[in-house]
Amino acid sequence: MQTTTVVGIILAALISFLLVFYQYFYKQKRNRNLQIPLALLRFTGVFGIFLLLLNPRFTKTTNQTVKQDLVFLLDDSFSIQSEKAEEQMLDLKDQLLENETLAERFEVHSYAFGSSLRNFDSLRFTDKTTNISKALASANSAFKGKTVVAVLASDGNQTVGEAYEFMANAVDFPVNTIVVGDTTTYTDLKINQVNLNRYAFLENKFPVEIFVSYQGEAPVKSIISIRLDGRTLFKEPLNLSGEQNSRKIVTALQATSVGLKTLEIALEPIDGERNTYNNQRRLSIEVIDEKTKIGLVSEVMHPDLGALIKAIEGNSQRSVSLIPPGVSKEELSTYNMLILYQPTSSFKGVLQYIQDAKVNTFTITGSKTDWNFLNTAQKGIERTNYNQTEEILAVINPAFGLFDLSDFNVNDFPPLEGSLGDILITKPYESILDQQIKGVVLQEPLMAVLADETGRHAYLFGSNIWKWRIQSFRNDQNFENFDTLISKLILYLTTDQKRERLTVSSELIYGGITEKKITASFFDATYVFDANANLKIRLRGVNNDFSDERLFLLRDNAYEADINDLPSGEYSFSVSVEGTDFAKNGRFSIEEFNLEQLFVSSDYQKLSQLALNSSGQLYFPDQTENLINDLLTDIRFVPTQKSVENVVSLIDFRILLGIIILAFTAEWFIRKYNGLI
């Protein structure tokens, strides 16, 4: 208790005594029998009031011992099992996680990791990917600002993620590493990577890029071959050595027929090679026939034109030609569809050709558009024009279902520049994007599509879409979001497929570690997405007796069926809508490919580099006792003592307040009872 508080209590007692003495002993001389009890009651009440005002407190100090955090990160991936290192890992678990001395010295936290970090409960060695960098980053985030030492037990083979050996500056604690598995370097020939486009075009050549590496010293010979649907299309001998230990093979194969093609790449094994699993790859490519020539009609130069050309020609089977509105009908007839950019009266001949030839169009309007001309030249769409520009934001119409736009978003998209005025569309249409002006979402389309007797037509009532493409790059570091919208719109305008109420989308080949799902959409009679439908999928194995039925789940305006649990193999499926006759059939295959089986030995060098750069050390399983001793004797992680001061009130104000009230009440009753004023 502070000295000032003690002095205050003494002064309070003295003042209370003087007040009582003055009232009951100096001023009053009668009723000597009542003076002392009344004085005591008055003193108690007055002194209690002073104590409430002073609120005396005292400080209680306690000492606490703070242990430092010891974090164990144990590799639970399939490669530990494939390298027969599971016994070493289980022994480490017993020696480290159950060590009582370490538990007394540290706050022990144990985690297992494969594709991600999780609280340790057991080791199963089933994760098909290893992400050491993510495990380190997650641990660093969880123990931010604390004094931590980490122990990472792994074979050092990472299949996904950043280069963990260079993450010393990204973590705030030293990492001691334990390398498990076989560290012997074996002779091995493997396919590191294959670069292949997902699609190829009929009668075109598609490139294949293969990276091959050799681990060993002696010169070796092998042959790499590529088979397409069982036919060998490419063979090349390889000569590798300790000095020349990698090769890049580039070739181009001819796409001769439409459909899904299976590509098999294989390396002939060399003498003494232990792991031949990494000598082969099986991939798929889809050959499609899509050749489209598009005319972009404009009489003004604008950045929108470049953005459109870039987005459309992202598909190599589409070409865009910039043409003036006065071009001849003969040249117009060479294009599959036409894009009209801010049409004016000079487009009269082009619009007449469109009506006569029934050509599909995409019309983009803006501040330069002559709406007086366009209202008379085109039937079915009119706009009042007040000769005033307006900034228009885009809002996605969730009910749109002519084609899939689930991956498209308008996050942070800047407004387009359009003309102020009402839009009247007298033909059936669907809005892709609605207008938002000054925070109000209008019941008018910003981008719409319609179909009539002249064909399919799309409209965008605003210019400066080049800003959308730039914003797409800012958001995602690529143009894919914007380019996908334009690509799907062009695909819709250049095909004549009838609209279907039930659509199903699936991959034809699913890789071993990719997310596996089948998506579907179902629309009611008015072609509005039906969120209350019950969709089922029946799965059957092509080469076995497997059969299963499961429901689709509704997610983000689409139905989705999870097939991640299916083993590798060939499957057929049928999607149906309960209570209707709608159904869709298809096939897919799941490839068995385990990245964890590509490694033949542990990568102790990367683990050593991580430990060295983070001020830790590298250990082997037979050096576990050394690790434990080093942790116990490292002065950086000794427990610390912390003093905790708790300020406690000397009195309970509720009790004291009750005593004060009782004292004054008793004094009042006694005085009244005895006729004292």
Residue pairs with C-beta under 8 A, 6 or more apart in sequence:
1 56
1 57
1 58
1 59
1 650
5 54
5 56
5 57
8 54
8 56
9 51
9 54
9 56
12 47
12 50
12 51
12 54
13 47
15 46
15 50
16 43
16 46
16 47
16 50
17 43
19 42
19 46
20 39
20 42
20 43
20 46
21 39
23 39
23 42
24 35
24 38
24 39
24 42
25 35
25 39
28 35
31 674
31 676
34 670
34 674
34 676
37 670
38 667
38 670
38 671
41 663
41 664
41 666
41 667
41 670
42 663
42 667
44 659
44 660
44 663
45 660
45 663
45 664
45 667
48 656
48 657
48 659
48 660
48 663
49 660
51 651
51 656
52 653
52 656
52 657
52 660
55 649
55 651
55 653
56 649
56 650
56 651
57 647
57 648
57 649
57 650
58 647
58 648
58 650
59 645
59 646
59 647
59 648
60 645
60 646
60 647
60 648
61 643
61 644
61 645
61 646
62 643
62 644
62 646
63 641
63 642
63 643
63 644
64 641
64 642
64 643
64 644
65 639
65 640
65 641
65 642
66 639
66 640
66 641
66 642
67 105
67 106
67 107
67 639
68 106
68 107
68 146
68 147
68 148
68 149
68 637
68 638
68 639
68 640
69 106
69 107
69 109
69 143
69 146
69 147
69 148
69 149
70 102
70 105
70 106
70 107
70 108
70 109
70 148
70 149
70 150
70 151
70 631
70 637
71 109
71 110
71 111
71 139
71 143
71 148
71 149
71 150
71 151
71 173
72 96
72 97
72 108
72 109
72 110
72 111
72 120
72 150
72 151
72 153
73 111
73 112
73 113
73 117
73 135
73 136
73 139
73 150
73 151
73 152
73 153
73 154
74 89
74 92
74 93
74 110
74 111
74 112
74 113
74 120
74 123
74 153
74 154
75 89
75 112
75 113
75 114
75 130
75 132
75 153
75 154
75 155
75 180
76 112
76 113
76 114
76 123
76 124
76 125
76 126
76 127
77 113
77 114
77 125
77 127
77 128
77 129
77 130
77 159
77 596
78 114
78 125
78 126
78 127
78 128
78 594
78 596
78 597
79 130
79 155
79 157
79 159
79 181
79 596
79 597
79 599
80 86
80 89
80 125
80 154
80 155
80 180
80 181
81 125
81 126
82 596
82 597
82 599
83 155
83 180
83 181
83 182
83 599
83 601
83 602
84 181
84 182
85 155
85 180
85 181
85 182
85 602
86 123
86 125
88 180
88 181
88 621
89 123
89 125
89 153
89 180
90 123
91 621
91 624
92 153
92 178
92 180
92 621
92 624
93 123
95 624
95 628
96 102
96 151
96 624
96 627
96 628
97 108
97 110
97 120
99 628
101 628
101 632
102 108
102 628
102 631
102 632
105 631
105 632
105 637
105 639
106 149
106 631
106 637
109 143
110 119
110 120
111 117
111 118
111 119
111 120
111 135
111 139
112 118
112 119
112 120
112 121
112 123
113 127
113 130
113 131
113 132
113 134
113 135
114 126
114 127
114 128
114 129
114 130
114 131
115 127
115 128
115 129
115 130
115 131
115 134
115 160
116 131
116 134
116 135
116 138
117 134
117 135
117 138
117 139
127 596
128 512
128 513
128 594
128 595
128 596
129 159
129 160
129 513
129 595
129 596
130 154
130 157
130 158
130 159
130 160
130 596
131 158
131 159
131 160
131 161
132 152
132 154
132 156
132 158
132 161
132 164
133 158
133 161
133 162
133 163
133 164
133 167
134 161
135 152
136 150
136 152
136 164
136 167
136 170
136 171
136 175
137 167
137 170
137 171
139 148
139 150
139 171
140 170
140 171
140 172
140 173
143 172
143 173
144 172
147 173
147 636
147 637
148 172
148 173
149 173
149 174
149 176
149 616
149 631
149 634
149 636
149 637
150 171
150 173
150 174
150 175
150 176
150 616
151 175
151 176
151 177
151 178
151 627
151 631
152 175
152 176
152 177
152 178
152 607
152 610
153 177
153 178
153 180
154 177
154 178
154 179
154 180
154 607
155 179
155 180
155 181
155 599
155 602
155 603
156 177
156 179
156 602
156 603
156 604
156 605
156 606
156 607
157 596
157 599
157 602
157 603
158 164
158 606
159 595
159 596
159 598
160 595
164 606
164 610
165 606
165 607
165 609
165 610
165 613
166 609
166 613
167 610
167 614
168 175
168 610
168 613
168 614
169 613
171 614
173 614
174 611
174 614
174 615
174 616
174 636
175 610
175 611
175 614
175 616
176 611
176 616
176 617
176 618
176 619
176 627
176 630
176 631
177 607
177 608
177 610
177 611
177 616
177 617
177 618
177 619
178 618
178 619
178 620
178 621
178 624
178 627
179 602
179 604
179 607
179 608
179 618
179 619
179 620
180 602
180 621
181 601
181 602
182 601
182 602
183 601
183 602
183 604
184 601
185 215
185 601
186 215
186 216
186 272
186 273
186 274
186 275
186 600
186 601
187 215
187 216
187 218
187 220
187 270
187 272
187 273
187 274
188 214
188 215
188 216
188 273
188 274
188 275
188 278
188 600
189 212
189 213
189 214
189 215
189 220
189 222
189 240
189 267
189 269
189 270
189 273
189 279
190 212
190 213
190 215
190 267
190 275
190 278
190 279
190 598
191 210
191 211
191 212
191 265
191 267
191 278
191 279
191 280
191 281
192 211
192 212
192 213
192 246
193 210
193 211
194 208
194 209
194 210
194 211
194 265
194 281
194 283
195 207
195 208
195 209
195 210
196 206
196 207
196 208
196 209
196 263
196 283
196 285
197 206
197 207
197 285
198 285
198 286
199 285
199 286
199 287
199 288
200 206
200 255
200 261
200 285
200 286
200 287
200 288
201 255
201 287
201 288
201 289
201 290
201 291
201 316
201 317
202 255
202 256
202 257
202 258
202 287
202 288
202 289
203 254
203 255
203 256
204 254
204 255
205 252
205 253
205 254
205 255
206 252
206 253
206 255
206 285
207 250
207 251
207 252
208 226
208 234
208 250
208 251
208 252
208 253
208 263
208 265
209 248
209 249
209 250
210 224
210 248
210 249
210 250
210 265
211 246
211 247
211 248
211 249
212 224
212 238
212 240
212 246
212 247
212 248
212 249
212 267
213 245
213 246
213 247
214 220
214 240
214 241
214 245
214 246
215 245
215 600
216 242
216 245
217 241
217 242
218 241
218 242
219 239
219 240
219 241
220 239
220 240
220 241
220 270
220 271
221 237
221 238
221 239
221 270
222 237
222 238
222 240
222 267
222 268
222 269
222 270
223 235
223 236
223 237
223 238
223 267
223 268
224 234
224 235
224 236
224 238
224 249
224 265
224 266
224 267
224 268
225 232
225 234
225 235
225 236
225 265
225 266
226 232
226 233
226 234
226 235
226 251
226 253
226 263
226 264
226 265
227 233
227 263
227 264
227 265
227 266
228 253
228 261
228 262
228 263
228 264
229 261
229 262
230 262
233 253
233 254
234 251
234 253
236 249
236 251
238 247
238 249
238 267
240 246
240 247
255 261
255 287
257 287
258 287
258 288
258 289
259 286
259 287
260 284
260 285
260 286
260 287
260 508
260 509
261 284
261 285
261 286
261 287
262 282
262 283
262 284
262 509
263 282
263 283
263 284
263 285
264 280
264 281
264 282
265 280
265 281
265 282
265 283
266 279
266 280
267 279
267 280
268 279
269 276
269 279
273 279
274 600
275 597
275 598
275 599
275 600
277 594
277 597
277 598
278 597
278 598
281 593
282 591
282 593
283 509
284 508
284 509
286 508
288 317
290 315
290 317
290 318
291 317
292 317
292 318
292 319
292 336
292 337
292 490
292 494
293 318
293 319
293 321
293 334
293 335
293 336
294 312
294 318
294 319
294 320
294 321
294 335
294 336
294 337
294 338
294 339
294 490
294 494
295 320
295 321
295 323
295 327
295 332
295 334
295 335
295 337
295 338
295 339
296 305
296 308
296 309
296 320
296 321
296 322
296 323
296 338
296 339
296 341
297 323
297 324
297 325
297 327
297 338
297 339
297 340
297 341
297 343
297 347
297 350
298 305
298 322
298 324
298 325
298 340
298 341
298 342
299 324
299 325
299 344
299 346
300 341
300 342
300 368
302 341
302 342
302 463
302 466
303 464
303 466
304 341
304 364
304 463
304 464
304 465
304 466
305 322
305 341
306 466
307 465
307 466
307 468
307 469
307 482
308 320
308 339
308 341
308 465
308 486
309 320
309 322
310 469
310 479
310 483
311 469
311 479
311 482
311 483
311 486
311 487
312 318
312 320
312 486
312 487
312 490
313 319
313 320
314 479
314 483
314 487
315 487
318 490
320 339
321 335
323 331
323 332
325 343
325 344
325 346
325 347
325 349
325 350
326 346
326 349
327 350
329 349
329 353
332 338
332 350
332 353
332 357
332 359
333 357
335 359
336 360
336 494
337 359
337 360
337 361
337 362
337 490
337 493
337 494
338 350
338 354
338 359
338 360
338 361
338 362
339 361
339 362
339 363
339 364
340 347
340 350
340 351
340 361
340 362
340 363
340 364
341 364
342 364
342 365
342 366
342 367
342 368
342 369
342 463
343 350
343 351
343 363
343 365
343 369
343 370
343 373
343 374
343 377
344 368
344 369
344 370
344 373
345 370
345 373
347 373
347 377
348 373
348 377
351 377
351 378
353 359
354 361
354 454
355 454
358 453
358 454
358 455
359 454
359 455
360 455
360 456
360 457
360 493
360 494
361 455
361 457
361 458
361 493
362 457
362 458
362 459
362 460
362 489
362 490
362 493
363 457
363 458
363 459
363 460
364 459
364 460
364 462
364 463
364 465
365 371
365 374
365 383
365 418
365 419
365 459
365 460
365 461
365 462
365 463
366 416
366 417
366 418
366 419
366 462
366 463
366 464
367 389
367 417
367 418
367 419
367 463
368 463
369 419
371 383
371 385
371 419
371 421
372 385
374 383
375 381
375 382
375 383
380 425
380 426
380 427
380 450
380 452
381 423
381 424
381 425
381 426
381 427
381 450
381 459
382 423
382 424
382 426
383 419
383 421
383 422
383 423
383 424
383 461
384 421
384 422
385 419
385 420
385 421
386 419
386 420
386 421
387 419
388 419
388 420
389 417
389 418
389 419
389 420
390 417
390 418
390 419
390 420
390 437
391 415
391 416
391 417
391 418
391 437
392 415
392 416
392 417
392 418
392 435
392 436
392 437
392 446
392 461
392 462
393 410
393 413
393 415
393 416
393 435
393 436
393 437
394 410
394 413
394 416
394 433
394 434
394 435
394 436
394 446
394 447
394 468
395 410
395 433
395 434
395 435
395 436
395 441
395 446
396 405
396 408
396 409
396 410
396 432
396 433
396 434
397 430
397 431
397 432
397 433
397 434
397 445
398 529
398 557
399 528
399 529
400 430
400 431
400 432
401 430
401 521
401 523
401 527
401 528
401 529
402 430
402 449
402 492
402 499
402 527
403 488
403 489
403 491
403 492
404 488
404 503
404 505
404 521
404 558
405 432
405 485
405 488
406 519
406 556
406 557
406 558
407 481
407 484
408 481
408 484
408 485
409 481
410 433
410 468
411 475
412 471
412 474
412 475
413 467
413 468
413 471
414 464
414 467
414 468
414 471
415 462
416 446
416 460
416 461
416 462
416 463
416 464
416 465
416 467
416 468
417 462
417 463
417 464
418 435
418 446
418 461
418 462
418 463
419 461
422 444
423 444
423 445
423 461
425 445
425 448
425 450
427 450
427 452
428 450
428 451
429 445
429 448
429 449
429 450
430 448
430 449
430 450
430 527
431 445
431 446
431 447
431 448
432 445
432 446
432 447
432 448
432 449
432 489
433 445
433 446
433 447
434 441
434 442
434 443
434 444
434 445
434 446
435 441
435 442
435 444
435 445
435 446
435 461
436 442
445 459
445 461
446 460
446 461
446 462
447 458
447 459
447 460
447 461
448 458
448 459
449 456
449 457
449 458
449 459
449 489
449 492
449 493
450 456
450 457
450 459
451 457
456 492
456 493
457 493
458 489
458 492
458 493
465 482
468 482
469 479
469 482
469 483
471 482
472 478
472 479
472 480
472 481
472 482
472 483
473 479
475 481
499 527
501 522
501 523
501 524
501 525
501 527
501 582
502 520
502 521
502 522
502 523
502 575
502 577
502 582
502 583
502 584
503 520
503 521
503 522
503 584
504 518
504 519
504 520
504 575
504 584
504 586
505 518
505 519
505 520
506 518
506 519
506 573
506 586
506 588
507 514
507 516
507 588
508 587
508 588
508 589
509 588
509 589
509 590
509 591
510 516
510 563
510 588
510 589
510 590
510 591
511 591
511 593
512 568
512 590
512 591
512 592
512 593
512 594
512 595
513 593
513 594
513 595
515 564
516 562
516 563
516 564
516 566
516 590
517 560
517 561
517 562
517 563
517 564
518 537
518 560
518 561
518 563
518 573
518 575
518 588
519 558
519 559
519 560
519 561
520 535
520 552
520 558
520 559
520 560
520 561
520 575
520 584
521 529
521 557
521 558
521 559
522 529
522 530
522 533
522 535
522 559
522 577
522 582
523 529
523 530
524 530
529 557
531 554
531 557
533 559
533 577
533 578
534 551
534 577
534 578
534 579
535 551
535 552
535 559
535 561
535 575
535 576
535 577
535 578
536 549
536 550
536 551
536 552
536 575
536 576
536 578
537 549
537 550
537 551
537 552
537 561
537 573
537 574
537 575
538 547
538 548
538 549
538 573
538 574
538 576
539 546
539 547
539 548
539 549
539 550
539 563
539 566
539 571
539 572
539 573
540 546
540 547
540 571
540 572
540 573
541 547
541 569
541 570
541 571
542 569
542 570
542 571
542 572
542 587
543 569
543 570
544 569
546 569
546 571
550 561
550 562
551 561
552 559
552 560
552 561
552 575
553 559
553 560
553 561
553 562
554 560
563 590
566 590
567 590
567 592
568 589
568 590
568 591
568 592
569 589
569 590
570 587
570 588
570 589
571 587
571 588
571 589
571 590
572 585
572 586
572 587
573 585
573 586
573 587
573 588
574 583
574 584
574 585
575 583
575 584
575 585
575 586
576 582
576 583
577 583
604 618
607 618
608 618
610 616
611 617
611 618
612 618
617 627
617 630
619 626
619 627
631 637
670 676
671 677
